[in-house]
Amino acid sequence: MASKGKTFTVLIVEDNDADAILLEHSLCGSDTTAEFRVERACSLSEGKDLLEEKEFDAVLLDLSLPDSRGPETVSGLRAHNQDVPVIVLSGLDDDSTAFAAIQAEAQDYLVKGQATGRQIEQAISHAIERQSIQNTFRDALVVSADMILVFDSEGQVMFRGQNAEEGLTVEDEALVFKLESTVSGTSSELALKDGRYVETRSVRLEWDRKPALFCALRDITGRKQAAERLAEMQTRAMQSQRLESLGNLAGGVAHEFNNLLTGILGNSDLLAQGWIEGEEVQEVAKDIRFAAQRAARLTKHLLGFARQGLFRNERYSLHDKLLQARELLTPVLNRTVKLEFDLQAKNPMVESDPDQMNQILLNLALNGQDAMPEGGLLSFHTRDDEFGRVVLEVRDRGTGIPEAIRERIFDPFFTTKPQNEGTGMGLAMVWGTASQHGWELEFDTEEGVGTCFRISFPAQVPATNEPSQGLVIVIDNESFVRDTLRRFLIQLNFEVLDFATGGEALLAGQKDETVVDVVIVDSEMADMTISDFFSEFRSLQPQATFISMTGEPGRAPDVEAEGFLFKPFDFRLLASSLHLALSKRGHSSIEYLSSRLFKVDV
């Protein structure tokens, strides 16, 4: 008789002699392709003893033993040895029993008398393969560089990798579960009790056939500290660059101030001496006033460039800002540099910190001047693009940017100037501000022809003359949702502050000058419960109206809120919810919202 292929060592745990003999004959029959070495135990305890003494490839387990009955038999054996696959044999052809056995971590379920030797062989082979994959996966998790945790639905740890066991406390694990159970599927940062920072990623899955939350944590303390040091260096360099720009401004503006002061002092002397009479007195007074007003504007611009601290966001006309910049740049740039302004955008409204825009325009102008050592034309052009955005183009007719350094021109500290001449932060600041606001920054260049820097700003809704309807705070961890709501609310003439967490919103609510009319908040907050947030915010802003929103189907409305929204919702539904919630408080914007409800067409 020809020898068979693979050899499997199988433990049969069966108290019925006839069933055990029949099973062994089936495995050793002619229709199987593997060779089986079989040992038998007549009870669960005997089976456990054999598993301790010897190694087996698989266990064939009866659920009706003298010392154990039902699916608990599987659990009892698996608790003793998790590495060997278990296949259940039962005299019952019952789906509920089969399901319970699988839930107890059996790899397969076969009905006695209905499975051929070949079918039993295939079940054993597949069970061994699946168990091998599971064991390999577990071993990989144990030695993973990441800290691995697996939680059940109650927050109990079902599995922890070696690094997690060594690097996390029970309190840390509780923090991880609290965060990841609300934001599963996203990447988050978490500060541990000992001051370390970890990046967490999680996914919901089945672990040992039970619902589970799989979390991978990576220590990013070093990376975060390095990023903070780099940010600090960049901040200092930005300030140094700002001071350098201010020095350039001061040098150019000093000449302009001297001209203005000459006119003011000269005309004042003429008036003081009484040498001017009649109608000419009014003309001289107008000249003095004009010079003083121009000096005041220059001073305001200089103070704006020198200002430090928190930035402020405003909506303003880019054209107005460019015309102001022309007034400031004219005395600053070399006389050989000629300025040209071609302002064609139909809706030039942009939103940013105005002084940051001043800095951008100055840096691009100085960069253009450096590219034209012999002088030339520096043009500022605005237009509308096909997406409704306003586009600013700043073009020089200079040397162009060599191909070898084009990928580095926005890098912090990169400069082609001689040592001690420039910080290398001018274009880096332009790029940083554009990125911060979500603007698109591009450039075209050709050596010997020149360079054009192009900034595309999102379209802004033209300002209306209607009064503000109040201040709304929006809280959602998704920036896309916050941006959409902010645009909606601006259309309804509300002022808007938006935050990713409840903690940030509470800080804003603590300011004396802040009076909040409405808070629109996602029910699933990352840093606190919705009830705690309502309680704390109401103590700060008792007049505020709350609207909670959720994307979770079937969730009951939050009872503390005056309004409730299910995601997704449209403009009309938002306006309607605002109207309903504010009407409960008799808010002054109800009449305005009523009129807008009839005008909305979406």
Summary of the structure (lengths in Angstrom):
residues: 602
radius of gyration: 37.2
end to end distance: 80.8
largest distance: 135.5
contacts: 1824
relative contact order: 0.05
helix: 45%
strand: 23%
